[in-house]
Amino acid sequence: PERKSQCLDAKNVNCYYHTIMSKTHSAKYKNGTQLPLFIEKDEDGFYVVECPIFEGCCSQGKTLDEALKNIREVIGLIMEEKANKELLQNYHPKEMSLHTITL
């Protein structure tokens, strides 16, 4: 399942915060590991999605569903690396929130 909340960033562009259930190729992580995602709708109407847990883990899509599908594929590829498997194995946040400030 996915959980979503919506906010406005400093540029008044819609941004979304999602938590997805990780569906990677490794059976060890199929049991509902949750990963945070930041999603922002850009000026061209594309949804840009980033998983802040993994450096450089981002994708985009014309629709929100397409962007989420694409980031799942990217995460699947990232999880093939041993260092990222270890990073995820040690990832256990107790609380997560998204805040914005106006400058």
Backbone torsions as a table, in degrees:
resi	resn	phi	psi	omega
1	PRO	NA	153.0	178.8
2	GLU	-116.3	141.7	175.6
3	ARG	-114.5	139.8	-175.5
4	LYS	-137.7	142.7	167.8
5	SER	-135.6	154.6	-176.4
6	GLN	-119.6	146.7	178.2
7	CYS	-145.9	173.3	171.2
8	LEU	-111.9	132.6	177.8
9	ASP	-87.7	-175.2	-175.1
10	ALA	-63.4	-23.0	179.4
11	LYS	-93.6	9.4	-176.8
12	ASN	57.0	36.4	175.0
13	VAL	-102.8	137.1	178.5
14	ASN	-62.0	131.3	172.7
15	CYS	-130.5	154.5	-175.4
16	TYR	-129.3	149.0	173.7
17	TYR	-119.6	119.2	-178.7
18	HIS	-117.4	150.9	165.5
19	THR	-120.3	123.0	179.8
20	ILE	-111.9	156.9	173.0
21	MET	-86.6	126.1	-178.5
22	SER	-69.7	127.4	175.0
23	LYS	-122.1	74.5	-178.5
24	THR	-92.8	178.0	-176.7
25	HIS	-75.9	-18.3	-177.5
26	SER	-85.6	128.0	-179.2
27	ALA	-59.8	-27.6	-178.5
28	LYS	-61.3	-27.5	-175.4
29	TYR	-108.3	5.9	-179.1
30	LYS	-79.0	-7.4	-174.0
31	ASN	-86.7	28.8	173.0
32	GLY	95.2	30.2	173.1
33	THR	-63.3	128.7	-178.6
34	GLN	-100.9	134.2	178.6
35	LEU	-122.1	137.8	177.6
36	PRO	-79.7	147.6	176.0
37	LEU	-133.0	142.5	171.0
38	PHE	-109.7	129.5	-178.4
39	ILE	-128.6	130.6	179.0
40	GLU	-130.5	136.0	175.5
41	LYS	-87.4	118.8	-175.5
42	ASP	-84.1	-178.6	-175.8
43	GLU	-62.2	-27.3	-179.5
44	ASP	-88.3	1.3	179.0
45	GLY	88.5	2.6	177.5
46	PHE	-83.5	148.4	174.9
47	TYR	-93.4	120.4	178.4
48	VAL	-104.0	125.6	-174.8
49	VAL	-122.3	138.9	-178.6
50	GLU	-134.3	138.8	171.6
51	CYS	-105.6	107.2	-173.8
52	PRO	-70.0	-8.8	179.4
53	ILE	-69.6	-35.9	-175.9
54	PHE	-112.9	127.4	-179.5
55	GLU	-60.9	129.2	177.0
56	GLY	74.8	12.4	-177.9
57	CYS	-86.4	98.3	-179.5
58	CYS	-150.3	162.3	178.0
59	SER	-161.0	-174.7	178.8
60	GLN	-154.1	170.2	176.8
61	GLY	-163.3	158.8	178.4
62	LYS	-69.5	-29.7	177.8
63	THR	-123.1	163.9	177.6
64	LEU	-61.9	-42.6	178.9
65	ASP	-61.2	-41.5	179.4
66	GLU	-65.6	-41.3	178.6
67	ALA	-62.3	-42.3	179.0
68	LEU	-66.5	-39.5	176.9
69	LYS	-61.9	-43.9	-178.6
70	ASN	-66.1	-39.8	-179.4
71	ILE	-69.9	-31.5	174.4
72	ARG	-60.6	-41.3	178.3
73	GLU	-64.7	-42.9	178.9
74	VAL	-62.5	-45.3	179.1
75	ILE	-61.8	-39.8	177.2
76	GLY	-58.9	-41.7	178.4
77	LEU	-69.5	-41.8	179.3
78	ILE	-61.6	-35.9	-177.2
79	MET	-71.5	-6.0	175.7
80	GLU	-75.1	-16.4	179.4
81	GLU	-87.1	135.1	-176.9
82	LYS	-58.0	-43.4	-178.2
83	ALA	-60.9	-37.8	-179.9
84	ASN	-73.7	-33.0	174.7
85	LYS	-62.6	-42.9	178.8
86	GLU	-66.4	-40.3	178.0
87	LEU	-59.4	-46.0	-179.8
88	LEU	-68.1	-36.1	179.5
89	GLN	-62.2	-30.9	-178.7
90	ASN	-97.6	7.4	-177.8
91	TYR	-92.5	108.9	-179.0
92	HIS	-141.2	70.2	-179.4
93	PRO	-69.5	143.4	177.2
94	LYS	-91.5	-26.0	-179.1
95	GLU	-152.1	149.2	-179.6
96	MET	-144.0	137.4	176.5
97	SER	-150.9	160.8	178.9
98	LEU	-122.6	130.4	-179.8
99	HIS	-127.5	149.5	174.1
100	THR	-126.5	153.4	174.9
101	ILE	-128.0	155.9	176.6
102	THR	-104.0	127.5	-180.0
103	LEU	-100.8	NA	NA
